[in-house]
């Protein structure tokens, strides 16, 4: 499930435009340039249908797609999905599938000639192959939340193979929380004496989502030592991660011996996918 956390994309639809000069859509002249920001999108998603209860995994069966469409079951479907060729132009403005893949920056057929040339011009600072969030026309063995999956199917996308299904109960658990945060922020805009409360509630709203997707496996312990024997003992320990010298002492980073992964990462997957669903609904 953790591998299916695909963050929020930052999309540039047009890299450059100039009023009364740039042409688009069959030679029409650009008269206005507008930028949009989706305000509190994650909070909105959190207030919608969330996967609740004890999650159980079942094997995919014949007719599972119809059951999802008719709301007989709710949760996440692990499947292969593709965009038919005749719909690729329709989705060209915003490709429907978002996934994390390894991008090879040394191959111009992968990143395009423009970005390849730019990367090569950076010399010793060239970017190395790394996992990136990309938009795509297909996904293989990816986990898709039921509301987003229903939108995909209603817009002509095809599921070519199903693997498993994670069952959950559908409930708007955090709707009152969403309303409380939104109301406080609106009051802060209307009454400047409540601006500090509004900012605090904004942080509370963001942290509610951010905490659910936090990767606990990356957490470390930081210790400070000045005694040489204590420093050597920490370096030789199997949890040692790194060291930085600070005048007469050392800042030592240690891996945690025990990790308690108790974060509800299924919520972050649902929130990310509902946010993408909302953007697809607006744009397409």
C-alpha positions, 0 to 999 in steps of 0.5 A: 500500500505504501508504494501507491502513495503518489503525491500532488502533481505540479503541472505547467500546462504551457511553459510560456505565453504572452498576451496578444502574441501567443497563439493557441487552439487553431491560431487564436490569439491569447488575450488573457493569462490566468493562474488557478490554485486549488485552495484547501483541496486536501482538506476538502478530500478529507471531508469526503468519503473515507475508507473506514473500519478494518481493512481486509484484502480479498482476491479479485473476482468476476464481476468485481468491476460491476460491484464497484460501479453499483456501490456494492463494495467500497475500497481500493482495487489493485489493477492494470488500467489503460487509456484507449488510443482514441481518448488520448487526445481528450486526456492530453491536457492532463493525463489521468494516471499518476504514478512514481517511476524511475526516470533515467535522465541520461536517455533523451527518449525518456525525458525529451531532447530539451530537458536532456540538453539542459541536464547535460549542460549542467556538467558535474551537477547533472541530475541522476536517475531517480524516482519521480511523480509523473502523469501517464496514460496507463498504470500497472498493478496500481491501487485505485480508490473506488470513487476515482476508479468509477470516474475512470470507467465512466470516461472510457478508460479500460481495466485490463487485469485485476489482482486484489481488492482492499475492502473498507466501509465508506463514511464521511468521518472527518466532515465535521472537522473539515467544516470546523477548519473551513469556518475558522478560516472564513471567520479569520478572513472576515474578522482580522482579530481572528486571523491568528486563530485562522492560521492555527486552524490552517496548520491543524487542517494540513497536519491532519492530512500530512500526519497520515502519510508521514513515512515513519521509517525515515525517522532518526534519533539525534544525539550529541556526544563529546566523549571520545569513547562514547562517540566511538561506541555510537559509530560502531553500533549497528543503528549508526547512520551519520555524524557531523562534527560541531566544535568540541562535540559531535552530532550523531544520527542513529536509526531507530531500533524499533518503528511503530508504523501506526499511521493510517496511510490508506487515508493519505492514498484516498485523499491524494486520489480524491484531490486528483479526481477533483482536478480531473472533474474541473479540467475535463 
